C-alpha cells in the first residue's frame, strides 16, 4: 500500500512539474471567452496528456483529440487513463481504423484525423463532439489541413463548439490570420536544457567528392572534436541528421573506419529501409566508456525519441517527395530544411541534460532558410482527398478554405484523373464506382482493384496482392548485394512482374508458417526479407477484407464447423500464447539491451539454412501476436486464398491490377532521351508495363511494374481510341500509336475489345447497383464467362508496331478539316460497324464517333 502511495505521489509531482500545469486556469478561462484557442506548446511541456484532463475537470464532455498517427492515439489514451488512475473508467478511450475502446460513456476519445473526417460524411456538424482538439497541427499532413478547413467552417455553424489547436513549432501568424484574429495564442515553454549551437560550414572544396557524392570528412571531424573536447567517461551520444539512405551509407562507412581505429564509437544507421531489429539497435545501450553515433534521416526529428542524446549534427538537408502532376512523376529531391525543422533537430540534444548542436552550414545559410516546411497538400497527388471532399457534399473543391491551398494545376489534374478512373462524371458528381471508392479509405488505384476483384471472383487473391503492394518492400537494404540471398529468392521471381513476385514471396512465407512457424524468421533472413513486412501484409489484408464487408461488396462466408476437441485445443493454445506475450512484456521492460563494440552495423549474422530452428530461447513476439490472431486453420486458409493455380488466374489478376493502374503505363522508346530504369535486375522484352509509381531519386525508376500485352491492354483500358479509315493505324489517348500489318485482324481485335468493355461496364453497373444484395447466380455466371473471354482476348496474336507520338506528330494528328476523314466512296455498311452503335460525326477530330471513346476515320 505504501509503495502504491509513493508511486501516486511521484506521479502527481511529475504532473505538477510540467510547464503546462501553471497554465491550466488560463486555458479554461480563455476557452470560456473564445471558440478557438491556439496552444503553441514547446516539446515536453505536457500538452497532449494534460489538456484532456484539464477539460474533464472543468466539466467539458464529448471531447475529440486528433492525432496524425494511430499509435499515438492508443498510447495517449492509455497514458491519460493511467495518470487519472482510471478515475474515469471507460470515459477515456481511443478510436482508430478497425479498433476502438470507445463506448457510449466515453467523454474523451483519441482519434486519428482520417477517421474523424470519415465521420463528417455521416454527421457534417460533428454533433457528437463539444470540444475538438487538433494536436500536432504543425506537421501539415494532407488530412490535417482538410480537417482544419472543416473545423473553421464548423465554428461559424455551431456557436457551442470549442476548437483547440496544439503544436510545438506552429506558424502562429498564419494560423491566427486563418481564423481572422478570433483565436488567441497561448505560448507554453518546454523543458529543454540549454543547448549550445556551433556552425561548421563546409568549404566549397569539400562539398562533394570527385564522384559527385557527399563528402563525409566534415562529419568525421565532429566525432574527432567530441573525442578531443569531452572526456570519454562522460555519457553523451551523437545523433546525425542526413538527407537520405545513400548519404547515411557514405557517412556511416567513413565514421566506421574512424570508430575501428579509436575503439570509442558504435556507428548505427537509422532509416526505414533497415530491418526492424537493426532500427531497434538505436535504442540499445553502449558499453561503459563507449558512445553510439546514430546516423538518421528526419525519422528521428519528431517521430521517435532516443534517450541519452547529447550531441546533434545537422546537415541542414532533407529529402522529400515532390509530385509533378503533368508527368505523374514522384521525385525524391533533396531540399534545405526549414528553420522550424532545424530547431526541432537542435532540441533533440537537450532532452536529458545540456547539449551541443553542430550545424554543418553557416549562420547566414540558417537565416536564409524558409520559416516552415512546405505543407504536404502542395507536394502530393490530391485524388483521394478530392474524392472524399466530393463524397461528403462539398459543392466545389476549388473554393474550399484550405489554410494554404494547393496549386490550381494540381487540383485540376487530380479531378481529371478521377474522371479518367471513372470515379467522377463530367459535371464532377460521383459515379456509382466513385461512390463505392469514396467509402474505401485507400487510394483510388487500390480501391478499383478491390472492387474488380469482387466482380471476377478473384477477391481473395486480390486482397493479398493489394496488401503486398501497400506496405514497404520486404527486401532489406542488403538483399540485392548478397549473392546468397539473390540465389535463395530466385524461385520466387515471376516473369509477370513485381506484384506477382511479391505475392509469391508472401505465399511462400505462409507455407512456412503453416508447416512450421518456428523457422520463418531465419527463412526470411536467408532470402533478405524483413519478416515484419509479411506480418503487416497479413494485418492489412484483414483490414481490406473488413472494408469490403462494410461496403457490401463482400458477404460474410460461413467457415467450416469446428469440433469441440478443436475448440478445446485452440483454447489451450491461446492461453499459452497469452502467457508468452505477458512473459515477453514483463522481461523486456526490465531487461536493458547492450550493444557490442565490435559488431557490424546494419548487418546480419551468417545466413542460416532453411532447416535451422529459430529457437534461441527468446520469445518472437510478432509470431506470438500473429498466432493469437490466426489459428492453424486460418493460416492454411490464407495460404489457399493467396495462391494462383494457373495461367488463367494469373492473367485475370494482371487484368484486375491494370484496371486500377491505368494510365500508369509505359512502353519501350529508343528515341526518348529521358531514360527510366526498372527496379528489377532483369528487363521485360515484350509488351508494355503497367506501373504503380514512377519515382525519381538519382534517376527515374519504374516501381511495381507488371508486364502486359500492349495492344490488347490499350484497347481494354484506353480512354480514347482514334483510327484511320483503313483500320491499320490506331492512336490511344493521343500519344501512343499502333500500326497493324493486317487491317482485318486489327478490326476484329478492336470489335472484340469494345464488346468486352461494354460487357464489363454493364456487369459492374449491375453489381454496384445491387451492392447490398447477394450476387445472383446469373451475374456470377456472366462474370466467369467474361473472365474466360478476357483471358482469350489477351492471348490473341497479331503483328503491329508501337511508338510514342512526338509533339510534331500530335499537332497534325486529326483530319478535322477534310470531310471527317472518311473517303467519299465508303459507306457505313462497307465499314462493317456493329449494329447498335450510335454513329455520329465528330466535329472536333473529324471522322465518326462510334462509342464514347472510339473515333473512326479521324487519322
URJONOR-V847217 format. One record per backbone hydrogen bond with DSSP energy under -1.0 kcal/mol. NH is the residue of the N-H (numbers start at 1). CO is the residue of the C=O. Records with the same first field share a line. If there is no record, write none. Layout:
NH = CO + CO
This chain:
5 = 1
6 = 2
7 = 3
8 = 4
9 = 5
10 = 6
11 = 7
12 = 8
13 = 9
14 = 10
15 = 11
16 = 12
17 = 13
18 = 15
20 = 45
21 = 18
23 = 20
24 = 21
27 = 23
28 = 24
29 = 25
30 = 26
31 = 27
32 = 28
34 = 30
37 = 163
38 = 184
39 = 165
40 = 186
41 = 39 + 167
42 = 188
45 = 42
50 = 46
51 = 47
54 = 50
55 = 51
56 = 52
57 = 53
58 = 54
59 = 56
60 = 55
63 = 107
64 = 131
65 = 109
66 = 133
67 = 111
73 = 69
74 = 70
75 = 71
76 = 72
77 = 73
78 = 74
79 = 75
80 = 76
81 = 77
82 = 78
83 = 79
84 = 80
85 = 82
86 = 81
87 = 84
89 = 86
91 = 88
92 = 89
93 = 108
95 = 110
96 = 99
99 = 96
101 = 94
106 = 103
107 = 91
108 = 91
109 = 63
110 = 93
111 = 65
112 = 95
113 = 67
116 = 112
117 = 113
118 = 114
119 = 115
123 = 119
126 = 123
129 = 126
130 = 62
131 = 62
132 = 162
133 = 64
134 = 164
135 = 66
137 = 166
139 = 136
140 = 137
145 = 141
146 = 142
147 = 143
148 = 144
149 = 145
150 = 146
151 = 147
152 = 148
153 = 149
154 = 150
155 = 151
158 = 154
162 = 130
163 = 35
164 = 132
165 = 37
166 = 134
167 = 39
172 = 170
175 = 171
176 = 172
177 = 173
178 = 174
179 = 175
180 = 177
181 = 176
182 = 179
186 = 38
188 = 40
191 = 43
193 = 350
196 = 355
198 = 357
200 = 359
209 = 213
212 = 209
215 = 207
219 = 216
220 = 216
221 = 217
223 = 219
224 = 220
225 = 221
226 = 222
227 = 223
228 = 224
229 = 225
230 = 226
234 = 231
237 = 308
238 = 292
239 = 311
240 = 294
241 = 313
242 = 296
248 = 244
249 = 245
250 = 246
251 = 247
252 = 248
253 = 249
254 = 250
255 = 251
256 = 252
257 = 253
258 = 254
259 = 255
260 = 256
261 = 257
262 = 258
263 = 259
266 = 291
268 = 293
270 = 295
274 = 271
279 = 275
280 = 276
282 = 279
283 = 280
284 = 281
285 = 593
290 = 287
291 = 264
293 = 266
294 = 238
295 = 268
296 = 240
297 = 270
300 = 297
301 = 298
310 = 237
311 = 237
312 = 356
313 = 239
314 = 358
315 = 241
318 = 335
320 = 333
322 = 331
323 = 379
324 = 329
328 = 324
329 = 324
330 = 694
331 = 322
332 = 696
333 = 320 + 331
335 = 318
337 = 316
339 = 370
340 = 371
342 = 338
343 = 339
344 = 340
345 = 341
346 = 342
347 = 343
348 = 345
349 = 346
350 = 347
355 = 194
356 = 310
357 = 196
358 = 312
359 = 198
360 = 314
361 = 359
366 = 362
367 = 363
368 = 364
369 = 366
376 = 140
378 = 375
379 = 376
380 = 376
386 = 382
387 = 383
388 = 384
389 = 385
390 = 386
391 = 387
392 = 388
393 = 390
394 = 389
399 = 396
400 = 397
402 = 400
411 = 407
412 = 408
413 = 409
414 = 410
415 = 411
416 = 412
417 = 413
418 = 414
419 = 415
420 = 416
421 = 417
422 = 419
423 = 418
424 = 418
425 = 429
428 = 425
431 = 423
435 = 431
436 = 432
437 = 433
438 = 434
440 = 437
442 = 440
447 = 443
448 = 444
449 = 445
450 = 446
451 = 447
452 = 448
453 = 449
454 = 450
455 = 451
456 = 452
458 = 453
462 = 458
463 = 459
464 = 460
465 = 461
466 = 462
467 = 463
468 = 464
469 = 465
476 = 528
479 = 476
482 = 478
486 = 482
487 = 483
488 = 484
489 = 485
492 = 489
493 = 490
497 = 494
498 = 705
501 = 497
502 = 498
503 = 499
504 = 500
505 = 501
506 = 502
507 = 503
508 = 504
509 = 505
510 = 506
511 = 507
512 = 508
513 = 509
514 = 510
515 = 511
516 = 512
519 = 516
523 = 519
524 = 520
525 = 521
526 = 522
529 = 524
530 = 474
533 = 530
535 = 531
536 = 532
537 = 533
538 = 534
539 = 535
540 = 536
541 = 537
542 = 538
543 = 539
544 = 540
545 = 541
546 = 542
547 = 543
548 = 544
549 = 545
550 = 546
551 = 547
553 = 548
554 = 548
567 = 563
568 = 564
569 = 565
570 = 566
571 = 567
572 = 568
573 = 569
574 = 570
575 = 571
576 = 572
577 = 573
578 = 574
579 = 575
580 = 576
581 = 577
582 = 578
583 = 579
584 = 580
585 = 581
586 = 582
587 = 583
588 = 584
589 = 585
591 = 587
595 = 285
599 = 596
603 = 600
612 = 609
614 = 518
621 = 619
624 = 620
625 = 621
626 = 622
627 = 623
628 = 624
629 = 625
630 = 626
635 = 631
636 = 632
637 = 633
638 = 634
639 = 635
640 = 636
641 = 637
642 = 638
643 = 640
650 = 646
651 = 647
652 = 648
653 = 649
654 = 650
655 = 651
656 = 652
657 = 653
658 = 654
659 = 655
661 = 657
662 = 658
664 = 661
665 = 663
666 = 689
672 = 669
675 = 673
677 = 700
679 = 702
688 = 708
689 = 666
690 = 706
691 = 664
692 = 703
693 = 703
695 = 701
696 = 330
697 = 699
701 = 695
702 = 677
703 = 693
706 = 690
707 = 496
708 = 688
713 = 709
714 = 710
715 = 711
716 = 712
717 = 713
718 = 714
721 = 853
722 = 731
723 = 855
724 = 729
727 = 724
730 = 738
731 = 722
732 = 736
733 = 720
735 = 732
736 = 732
737 = 803
738 = 730
739 = 801
740 = 728
741 = 799
746 = 742
747 = 743
748 = 744
749 = 745
750 = 746
751 = 747
752 = 748
753 = 749
754 = 750
755 = 751
756 = 752
757 = 753
758 = 754
759 = 755
760 = 756
761 = 757
762 = 758
763 = 759
764 = 760
765 = 761
766 = 762
767 = 763
768 = 764
769 = 765
770 = 766
773 = 770
780 = 776
781 = 777
782 = 778
783 = 779
784 = 780
785 = 781
786 = 782
787 = 783
788 = 784
789 = 785
790 = 786
791 = 787
792 = 788
793 = 789
794 = 790
795 = 791
801 = 739
803 = 737
805 = 735
810 = 806
811 = 807
813 = 810
815 = 858
818 = 815
821 = 818
822 = 819
826 = 823
831 = 827
832 = 829
837 = 834
839 = 837
840 = 849
842 = 847
846 = 842
848 = 856
849 = 840
850 = 854
851 = 854
855 = 721
856 = 848
858 = 723
859 = 723
